[in-house]
Amino acid sequence: MAKVKVKTFSVIRDVLGADIIEIEVAKPETVGRLFDTLARRYGQPFREKLWDPATGELAPFLIVLNETIIRSTTDMERAIRDGDEVAILFPIGGG
């Protein structure tokens, strides 16, 4: 298992209830498995923010894995290790 720090902002922080949480991710230790674990722990409120209700797929947003920017649409199989930091950069609409 990998213990990962997850940094959150905006509406994701509101759902998780903290700026930073630590969570253990079971094998395979990937970014996708991290999001599956978060969805199980935080339930529908978390899923409503990050999954497209029409397709059931993750919406497009950026993730920072340590210091590397990756995408929710292409990089969910990226490996994570114990001690990694992941930031969820959810786009905020407005105008």
Secondary structure, 3 states (H helix, E strand, C coil): CEEEEEECCHHHHHHHCCCEEEEEECCCCEHHHHHHHHHHHHHHHHHHHHECCCCCCECCCEEEECCEEEECCCCCCCECCCCCEEEEECCCCCC
